[in-house]
Amino acid sequence: MKRKITPINHERVLKEGDFVVSKTDTKGRITYCNEIFLELSGYQEKELLGAQHNIIRHPDMPRGVFYFLWQTIAQGNECFAYVKNMAKDGSYYWVFANVTPDFDERGQINGYFSVRRRPKKEAVALMTDIYAAMLAEEKRVGTKDAINASLGLLTSKLDELNTSYEEFILSL
Ligand SMILES: Cc1cc2nc3c(=O)[nH]c(=O)nc-3n(C[C@H](O)[C@H](O)[C@H](O)COP(=O)(O)O)c2cc1C
């Protein structure tokens, strides 16, 4: 059961050198998280293990970002993303995440890893604006067209800058 949490305007900040780690099964259910993950998110380990990773999803995050993330990792590729997460008390914390598939000995994906670190302030400021525009677009067009519309917005921004998603994200 997912409790409804009200976001509050209080930021939790990662320390330089902190690594926030979690692991999921192929369906996005949490199978491991490290101590820093627990501290930041404010959950106990037993509340997180087996829960969907969207337990820390912040409502300011556009759906298009997660669609893109899942599409990328399910194809066996790594994905970098700036993510605003929500702790159990409603506080938020920004991370720079690197999500990778975890392959078994036969080369099949048997889960995913995410390693997150402290993001640069300027990158967060920029991504805040981009995500706000994507979210507004998702709300404007409605659920059915939300992902196409917000990813379309992101793609046209990248086209304007004549760059790819990964090149852009890694340049911030
Ligand atoms: C390894 C891994 C780590 C993830 N980490 C996060 C995270 O920190 N925050 C988050 O909101 N979603 C994270 N996700 C994505 C969630 O599974 C989910 O797609 C997202 O929260 C959107 O929720 P929704 O699909 O219910 O809309 C992660 C997924 C994987 C596979």
The ligand as an ORCA input file, in Angstrom:
! r2SCAN-3c Opt
* xyz 0 1
  C      17.409      0.824    -10.240
  C      16.282      1.832    -10.308
  C      16.331      2.956     -9.504
  C      15.300      3.895     -9.518
  N      15.406      4.984     -8.709
  C      14.394      5.869     -8.672
  C      14.464      6.993     -7.796
  O      15.437      7.225     -7.082
  N      13.382      7.829     -7.777
  C      12.290      7.639     -8.563
  O      11.352      8.440     -8.487
  N      12.220      6.604     -9.419
  C      13.239      5.721     -9.482
  N      13.163      4.668    -10.349
  C      12.025      4.599    -11.302
  C      10.808      3.967    -10.694
  O      10.871      2.572    -10.895
  C       9.496      4.512    -11.343
  O       9.495      4.250    -12.727
  C       9.319      6.013    -11.136
  O       9.403      6.356     -9.780
  C       7.978      6.515    -11.695
  O       6.950      5.922    -11.049
  P       5.700      5.408    -11.851
  O       6.269      4.475    -12.879
  O       4.821      4.763    -10.861
  O       5.090      6.635    -12.458
  C      14.178      3.708    -10.368
  C      14.133      2.574    -11.181
  C      15.164      1.651    -11.170
  C      15.104      0.446    -12.055
*
